[in-house]
Every structure is written in structure tokens, then in C-alpha cells.
């Protein structure tokens, strides 16, 4: 009865958006945007679920799974293969086997869904834009309610945090800032809709006080402006810069003088103009670069960040200088996967951004496609660990949602060069 009532309510809500009740494959993807915004860790479940559905579909049709080959696909597979290899010289290969398998499976699942030739009607080009619009709006509404609840009661809907009830909404804020781009692509093509939606989401992010989410949105807007004003050459230049930053990250940390924020006895609190969390982050990155120098070529191995000895640098009896990981994609790659890992990742970053910068002559559309990729990369270099399952799954789901949105735009403006 509960399930029946849930579907009835969902159908009534969707009907207000003038949506057909028949579920297309793309609709099944985009409706889960709401769940991904509200429960970010559900991204893993949905990615694996859709991967399994695609495999079953191919098996029932007795057809081989065919992929649209590209340099990005080969680099992704190569990255997964190399991280599995480095596990052999990590601290405990047997204990890491499950983690390696999980990450490799997520990469394979994401590659299959994004690059697979789905047949006709194509999964990517099915009519899922209206579902994407509606589910995105519902996800935004739920986060607004969660924010109001936390502000009024001082408690979070999904747990509690001693210092600030809004902290537990940080992941939601980041996902919302990234999913904003496919969401805005399917909105009615009117400036007021864009402006109103942008103001609402940016205001919510400001209220949630998530610097990573705000930074992701600002980076995305900057990328759009750069691509639109500077044209394709500036887009390609951004691709080159993004790739170079992956390789140069350890050197940039050294040049920045981040080491002055850390001492063997804790964080240097005499550094003015920085919050304690910023000082901790810089100290952590400095510590990571020192460990990179100890094993610069092949790295410490997959998952080694949490096992690297750091007792001499403990900030407090209950606080390590680098809890679990460096909170920086580029540094963690170099620290664990060595120079080969950094080179593969740099190639992958360049491949993605180059494709997004050049797949269409429309600077506005190209910029919108680059924005979520740039935002994800920014957050990955200031917040999360690179092996967090939901964060990997989110990257692939974000790419798939952007395909839906771009396919929808292609149909509406009849522009044949806006299909990724």
C-alpha cells in the first residue's frame, strides 16, 4: 500500500510538469537525480543498478556490448589497471583487494553506461529532459526544507554534528552545485528562468556555507565566461592548464610555502589571514609532498595514504595531520600511484576538457558542458578522497545527466553538433 501510494503521489507531482507517465530509459536515469541530490551516496547504487540493467538488456537481445571508443575510454581503463597494479606494493595488498575491485568495477560500470552504443531508441537520446527538470527541482526543494529544519531546530535531518548542524549538508551542497548545470540546460530557454534558478541555488549554497560548493559554482561560471568570450582556443588552453596542474601540484605546493603552516608539533597558528581549517589543509598538503619525494616514481601504492607513518606530525593526541587522504586529487594520485598515475590522470583530464571545449562551435553550450567537469575537478582537489565510491559514481552520473540535457537541447534547437 505504501509503495502504491508513493507512486501515485510521484505521478501527481510529475503531472504538474506536463510529463508523460510512460517511463523511458533516460527518464529512469534523470528521475534519480532527486535521490542523488538528497542522498549523495546513493549514486553508487544507481550506477551499479543501471550497469546491471544494461548488461541484462544486452544478454536478452543476444547482442555483444559495443563501446564508442575514444581516448578518454582507453585512459579511464588504463587508470583503473594502473591503480590495481600499484596495490601490489601498498601496505597490505590482501586487505586492499576489495577496495581495488570496488573502484575498478565503478570505472567499468561508468564507462559502459557512458560509452555504450545503446541501440534505438538510444538511451541517451530518449525523452528524459522533463524528468530531469522535475527531479532536479524536487531535490532542490528537499535540501531547502532540510536547511530550514536545521536552522530552526539546530539539528540536521540526517544526523547531528556537535559544532554546526549545516555541516552534515555539505555533500548535498556540493552535489547541488554540480547538478545545477544539467538542470539549467533543460529549463525553458528564457533568461529570467536562468537568472531566477541561478539566484535561488547560489543563495542556498551561501546559506549552507559550503565553500567547496560555492567554489565549484564560481569555477563553473568562470569557465563558461572564458569559453564564451575567448572561443575554442581559450577552451583548449583551459584543458592544457587543467592537465598541467595535475602534474605540477606537488611543485606548486612547495613553491607556495605551505610548509610554513606545519611543524612536527602541530599547525603554525601564527599565520594570519587563514582559518584553522585552511591552515590544516595546507599543512596536510605540505606533508603529502614530503612523502611524495620519498617515493616519487611508483608511489606508495593504492590506498596507502591512510597507512603512511605520521606519528611525528600528529596535530593532537586524537588528530593526525593527514586523516585518511590528502583531500586533493592531484596530490593523492602522485602520492599513491606515482608519476605514471599522474601522467595518466593528466591525459584523462586533458582528453575530457578538450572534447568538451571542441565538440560544438556554440561557445555557450561548450562552456555549459565544461562547467560541471571543472566544478567536479575543483572540489576533488580541495575536499574528497579520490577513492570515495559515491564521488567516483557521481562523476559518471553527472556526465550521463549532461548527455541527457545536451541531447534535449539538440532536439529543441535542431543543432546537430551539440551531441557528446
C-alpha positions as CSV (number, residue, x, y, z in Angstrom):
1,X,0.0,0.0,0.0
2,X,2.8,2.4,0.9
3,X,4.6,1.7,-2.4
4,X,1.4,2.2,-4.4
5,X,0.7,5.5,-2.6
6,X,4.2,6.6,-3.2
7,X,4.0,6.0,-6.9
8,X,0.6,7.8,-7.0
9,X,1.9,10.9,-5.3
10,X,5.0,10.8,-7.6
11,X,2.8,10.6,-10.7
12,X,0.7,13.5,-9.5
13,X,3.7,15.7,-8.8
14,X,5.2,14.9,-12.2
15,X,1.9,15.6,-14.0
16,X,2.2,19.2,-12.9
17,X,5.3,19.4,-15.1
18,X,3.4,18.1,-18.1
19,X,5.3,14.8,-18.1
20,X,4.2,11.7,-19.8
21,X,3.6,8.8,-17.4
22,X,5.4,6.3,-19.5
23,X,9.0,5.8,-18.3
24,X,11.7,5.9,-20.9
25,X,15.2,4.6,-20.1
26,X,16.5,8.2,-19.9
27,X,13.6,9.1,-17.6
28,X,14.6,6.3,-15.3
29,X,18.1,7.9,-15.0
30,X,17.0,11.5,-14.6
31,X,14.3,10.8,-12.0
32,X,17.0,9.6,-9.7
33,X,18.7,13.0,-9.8
34,X,16.5,13.9,-6.9
35,X,17.8,11.0,-4.8
36,X,21.4,11.7,-5.7
37,X,21.0,15.3,-4.5
38,X,19.3,14.3,-1.3
39,X,21.4,11.2,-0.6
40,X,24.7,11.6,-2.5
41,X,25.9,8.1,-1.5
42,X,23.0,6.6,-3.5
43,X,25.0,7.5,-6.6
44,X,26.9,4.2,-6.2
45,X,23.7,2.1,-6.0
46,X,22.2,3.8,-9.1
47,X,25.3,3.5,-11.2
48,X,25.7,-0.3,-10.4
49,X,21.9,-0.8,-10.9
50,X,21.8,0.8,-14.3
51,X,25.0,-1.1,-15.3
52,X,23.3,-4.4,-14.4
53,X,20.2,-3.4,-16.3
54,X,22.3,-2.6,-19.4
55,X,24.1,-6.0,-19.2
56,X,20.8,-7.9,-18.8
57,X,19.3,-5.9,-21.7
58,X,22.2,-6.9,-24.0
59,X,22.0,-10.6,-22.8
60,X,18.3,-10.7,-23.6
61,X,18.8,-9.3,-27.0
62,X,21.7,-11.7,-27.6
63,X,24.0,-8.9,-28.7
64,X,27.5,-8.1,-27.7
65,X,28.2,-4.9,-25.8
66,X,29.8,-2.4,-28.1
67,X,31.5,0.8,-26.9
68,X,32.1,4.0,-28.7
69,X,35.9,4.0,-28.4
70,X,37.7,7.2,-27.6
71,X,41.0,8.3,-26.0
72,X,39.0,9.1,-22.8
73,X,37.7,5.5,-22.6
74,X,41.2,4.0,-23.0
75,X,42.7,6.4,-20.4
76,X,40.0,5.5,-17.9
77,X,40.6,1.8,-18.4
78,X,44.4,2.4,-18.2
79,X,43.9,4.4,-15.0
80,X,41.9,1.6,-13.4
81,X,44.5,-1.0,-14.5
82,X,47.4,1.0,-13.0
83,X,45.8,1.6,-9.7
84,X,45.2,-2.1,-9.4
85,X,48.8,-2.8,-10.2
86,X,50.1,-0.4,-7.6
87,X,48.2,-2.3,-4.9
88,X,50.9,-4.9,-5.1
89,X,53.4,-2.7,-3.3
90,X,51.0,-0.9,-1.0
91,X,50.9,-1.7,2.7
92,X,48.5,-4.6,2.7
93,X,47.6,-5.9,-0.8
94,X,45.2,-8.6,0.5
95,X,43.3,-6.2,2.6
96,X,43.0,-3.8,-0.3
97,X,41.7,-6.3,-2.8
98,X,38.1,-5.5,-2.0
99,X,38.6,-1.7,-2.3
100,X,40.5,-2.2,-5.6
101,X,37.7,-4.3,-7.0
102,X,35.1,-1.8,-6.0
103,X,36.9,1.1,-7.7
104,X,37.6,-0.8,-10.9
105,X,34.0,-2.0,-11.0
106,X,32.7,1.6,-10.7
107,X,35.0,2.7,-13.5
108,X,33.9,-0.2,-15.8
109,X,30.3,0.4,-15.0
110,X,30.6,4.2,-15.7
111,X,32.5,3.6,-18.9
112,X,29.8,1.0,-20.1
113,X,26.9,3.4,-19.4
114,X,28.6,6.5,-20.9
115,X,30.3,5.0,-23.9
116,X,28.0,2.1,-24.8
117,X,26.1,2.0,-28.1
118,X,22.6,1.6,-26.7
119,X,20.7,0.9,-29.9
120,X,17.4,2.5,-30.9
121,X,15.8,4.3,-29.2
122,X,19.1,5.4,-27.9
123,X,19.2,5.6,-24.1
124,X,21.0,8.9,-24.2
125,X,18.6,10.4,-26.6
126,X,15.3,9.2,-25.1
127,X,13.0,11.9,-23.8
128,X,14.3,12.4,-20.3
129,X,14.7,16.1,-20.2
130,X,11.4,16.9,-18.5
131,X,12.1,14.2,-15.8
132,X,15.5,15.8,-15.3
133,X,13.9,19.2,-14.8
134,X,11.3,17.9,-12.4
135,X,13.5,15.7,-10.3
136,X,16.2,18.4,-10.0
137,X,13.5,20.8,-8.7
138,X,12.3,18.3,-6.2
139,X,15.9,17.6,-5.0
140,X,16.4,21.4,-4.5
141,X,13.2,21.6,-2.6
142,X,14.2,18.8,-0.2
143,X,17.5,20.5,0.6
144,X,15.7,23.8,1.2
145,X,13.5,22.0,3.7
146,X,16.5,20.3,5.4
147,X,18.2,23.7,5.7
148,X,15.2,25.3,7.2
149,X,14.8,22.5,9.7
150,X,18.5,22.6,10.7
151,X,18.3,26.4,11.1
152,X,15.2,26.3,13.3
153,X,15.9,23.3,15.4
154,X,19.7,23.3,15.5
155,X,19.7,19.7,14.3
156,X,20.2,18.0,11.0
157,X,17.7,15.7,9.3
158,X,20.4,13.2,8.6
159,X,22.4,13.1,11.7
160,X,24.0,15.6,14.1
161,X,27.2,17.5,14.3
162,X,28.5,19.0,17.5
163,X,29.5,22.3,16.1
164,X,27.2,23.1,13.2
165,X,24.1,21.2,12.0
166,X,24.6,22.5,8.5
167,X,27.9,20.6,8.2
168,X,26.1,17.4,7.5
169,X,24.6,19.1,4.4
170,X,28.0,19.8,2.9
171,X,27.8,16.8,0.5
172,X,24.3,17.8,-0.6
173,X,25.5,21.3,-1.3
174,X,28.4,20.1,-3.5
175,X,26.1,17.7,-5.5
176,X,23.6,20.5,-5.9
177,X,26.2,22.9,-7.2
178,X,27.4,20.3,-9.8
179,X,23.9,19.1,-10.8
180,X,22.9,22.7,-11.3
181,X,24.4,22.6,-14.8
182,X,22.4,19.7,-16.4
183,X,19.4,21.1,-14.6
184,X,19.7,24.6,-16.1
185,X,20.2,23.2,-19.6
186,X,16.7,21.7,-19.7
187,X,15.0,24.7,-18.3
188,X,12.8,26.8,-20.6
189,X,15.2,28.9,-22.9
190,X,14.4,32.2,-21.2
191,X,16.9,34.4,-19.5
192,X,14.6,35.0,-16.5
193,X,14.4,31.3,-15.8
194,X,18.2,31.0,-15.8
195,X,18.6,34.1,-13.6
196,X,16.0,33.0,-11.1
197,X,17.3,29.5,-10.9
198,X,20.8,30.6,-10.5
199,X,20.0,33.1,-7.8
200,X,17.9,30.5,-5.8
201,X,20.6,27.9,-5.9
202,X,23.5,30.3,-5.2
203,X,21.6,31.8,-2.3
204,X,21.0,28.3,-0.8
205,X,24.7,27.4,-1.2
206,X,25.7,30.7,0.6
207,X,23.2,29.8,3.4
208,X,24.7,26.3,3.7
209,X,28.2,27.8,4.0
210,X,29.9,25.1,1.9
211,X,33.0,26.8,0.5
212,X,33.7,23.8,-1.8
213,X,30.2,24.0,-3.3
214,X,30.3,27.8,-3.8
215,X,33.8,27.5,-5.3
216,X,32.6,24.8,-7.7
217,X,29.8,27.1,-8.9
218,X,32.1,30.1,-9.2
219,X,34.7,28.0,-11.2
220,X,31.9,26.7,-13.5
221,X,30.7,30.3,-14.2
222,X,34.3,31.4,-14.9
223,X,34.8,28.5,-17.3
224,X,31.6,29.4,-19.2
225,X,32.6,33.0,-19.5
226,X,36.1,32.1,-20.6
227,X,34.9,29.7,-23.3
228,X,32.1,32.0,-24.5
229,X,34.3,35.1,-24.7
230,X,37.6,33.6,-25.7
231,X,36.3,30.9,-28.1
232,X,37.6,27.5,-28.8
233,X,41.2,28.4,-28.3
234,X,40.6,29.5,-24.7
235,X,38.7,26.3,-24.1
236,X,41.7,24.2,-25.4
237,X,44.0,26.4,-23.3
238,X,41.9,25.6,-20.2
239,X,42.2,21.9,-21.0
240,X,46.0,22.2,-21.1
241,X,46.2,24.2,-17.9
242,X,43.9,21.7,-16.1
243,X,46.2,18.8,-17.2
244,X,49.4,20.6,-16.2
245,X,48.0,21.4,-12.8
246,X,47.6,17.7,-12.1
247,X,51.3,17.0,-12.8
248,X,52.6,20.2,-11.2
249,X,50.6,20.0,-8.0
250,X,53.4,18.8,-5.7
251,X,55.8,21.5,-7.0
252,X,53.2,24.2,-6.7
253,X,52.6,23.3,-3.0
254,X,56.3,23.6,-2.4
255,X,56.6,27.0,-4.1
256,X,53.5,28.3,-2.2
257,X,55.3,27.9,1.1
258,X,52.6,25.7,2.6
259,X,55.2,24.0,4.7
260,X,55.3,27.1,7.0
261,X,51.8,26.1,8.2
262,X,53.0,22.8,9.6
263,X,55.5,21.9,12.3
264,X,56.3,18.5,13.8
265,X,54.3,19.7,16.8
266,X,51.1,20.9,15.0
267,X,49.8,23.7,12.9
268,X,51.5,27.1,12.9
269,X,48.7,29.3,14.4
270,X,50.7,32.4,13.9
271,X,49.9,32.5,10.2
272,X,47.4,35.3,9.9
273,X,44.6,35.6,7.3
274,X,43.8,31.9,7.2
275,X,41.1,29.9,9.0
276,X,42.2,26.9,11.1
277,X,40.7,24.6,8.5
278,X,42.7,26.3,5.7
279,X,45.9,26.0,7.7
280,X,45.3,22.4,8.4
281,X,44.6,21.7,4.7
282,X,47.9,23.5,3.6
283,X,49.8,21.6,6.3
284,X,48.4,18.4,5.1
285,X,49.3,19.1,1.5
286,X,52.8,20.0,2.6
287,X,53.1,16.7,4.5
288,X,51.9,14.9,1.4
289,X,54.5,16.5,-0.9
290,X,57.2,15.4,1.6
291,X,56.0,11.8,1.3
292,X,55.8,12.1,-2.5
293,X,59.5,13.0,-2.5
294,X,60.3,9.7,-0.6
295,X,58.8,7.6,-3.4
296,X,58.5,9.9,-6.4
297,X,58.4,7.3,-9.3
298,X,56.0,4.5,-8.4
299,X,54.4,6.0,-5.3
300,X,53.3,4.3,-2.1
301,X,50.6,2.2,-3.7
302,X,46.9,2.2,-3.9
303,X,45.2,3.2,-0.7
304,X,48.5,3.9,1.1
305,X,47.6,7.4,2.3
306,X,45.8,6.2,5.4
307,X,48.7,3.9,6.4
308,X,51.7,6.3,5.9
309,X,53.5,6.8,9.2
310,X,52.8,10.3,10.6
311,X,53.1,9.9,14.3
312,X,55.8,12.6,14.5
313,X,53.4,15.0,12.7
314,X,50.3,14.3,14.8
315,X,48.5,17.6,15.5
316,X,46.9,16.4,18.7
317,X,46.6,13.0,20.5
318,X,43.4,12.4,18.6
319,X,44.2,14.2,15.3
320,X,46.6,13.1,12.5
321,X,48.0,15.7,10.1
322,X,46.5,13.7,7.2
323,X,43.4,11.8,8.2
324,X,42.7,9.1,5.6
325,X,43.8,11.0,2.5
326,X,45.3,14.4,1.4
327,X,41.9,15.8,0.3
328,X,43.4,16.6,-3.0
329,X,43.0,14.5,-6.2
330,X,46.3,15.5,-7.8
331,X,48.4,15.0,-4.7
332,X,46.8,11.7,-3.8
333,X,47.3,10.4,-7.3
334,X,51.0,11.3,-7.2
335,X,51.4,10.0,-3.6
336,X,49.8,6.6,-4.2
337,X,50.1,6.0,-8.0
338,X,53.4,7.7,-8.6
339,X,54.4,9.6,-11.8
340,X,52.7,7.1,-14.2
341,X,49.4,7.6,-12.3
342,X,49.8,11.4,-12.5
343,X,50.6,11.2,-16.3
344,X,47.6,9.0,-17.0
345,X,45.3,11.3,-14.9
346,X,46.6,14.4,-16.6
347,X,46.0,12.8,-20.0
348,X,42.4,11.9,-18.9
349,X,41.7,15.4,-17.7
350,X,43.0,16.9,-20.9
351,X,41.0,14.4,-23.0
352,X,37.8,15.3,-21.2
353,X,38.2,19.0,-21.3
354,X,39.5,19.1,-24.9
355,X,36.4,17.1,-26.0
356,X,34.1,19.5,-24.1
357,X,35.8,22.5,-25.5
358,X,35.7,21.4,-29.1
359,X,32.6,19.2,-29.6
360,X,30.5,22.2,-30.8
361,X,31.0,25.7,-32.2
362,X,28.4,27.1,-29.8
363,X,30.5,28.7,-27.1
364,X,27.6,28.9,-24.7
365,X,26.8,25.1,-24.9
366,X,30.5,24.2,-24.8
367,X,31.0,26.3,-21.7
368,X,28.0,24.7,-20.0
369,X,29.4,21.3,-20.8
370,X,32.8,22.2,-19.3
371,X,31.3,23.9,-16.2
372,X,30.4,20.7,-14.2
373,X,33.6,19.0,-15.2
374,X,35.6,22.0,-13.9
375,X,33.5,22.2,-10.7
376,X,34.0,18.5,-10.0
377,X,37.7,18.8,-10.5
378,X,37.9,21.8,-8.2
379,X,36.1,20.0,-5.4
380,X,38.2,16.9,-5.9
381,X,41.3,19.0,-5.3
382,X,40.1,20.6,-2.1
383,X,37.7,18.1,-0.4
384,X,37.2,14.5,-1.0
385,X,39.4,11.4,-1.3
386,X,39.8,10.1,-4.9
387,X,38.7,6.6,-4.0
388,X,35.4,7.5,-2.3
389,X,32.9,5.4,-4.1
390,X,30.0,7.8,-4.3
391,X,32.3,10.6,-5.6
392,X,33.5,8.4,-8.5
393,X,29.9,7.3,-9.2
394,X,28.8,10.9,-9.1
395,X,31.3,11.8,-11.8
396,X,29.8,9.3,-14.3
397,X,26.2,10.1,-13.4
398,X,27.0,13.8,-13.9
399,X,28.4,13.1,-17.3
400,X,25.3,11.0,-18.2
401,X,22.9,13.7,-17.0
402,X,24.8,16.2,-19.1
403,X,24.3,13.9,-22.1
404,X,20.6,13.9,-21.5
405,X,20.5,17.7,-21.2
406,X,22.6,18.3,-24.3
407,X,20.6,15.8,-26.3
408,X,17.4,17.6,-25.2
409,X,18.9,20.9,-26.3
410,X,20.0,19.4,-29.6
411,X,16.4,18.3,-30.4
412,X,14.9,21.7,-29.3
413,X,17.3,23.9,-31.4
414,X,18.0,21.3,-34.2
415,X,21.7,21.8,-33.8
416,X,23.5,18.6,-34.9
417,X,26.8,19.4,-33.4
418,X,25.8,19.5,-29.7
419,X,25.8,15.8,-29.0
420,X,28.6,14.4,-26.9
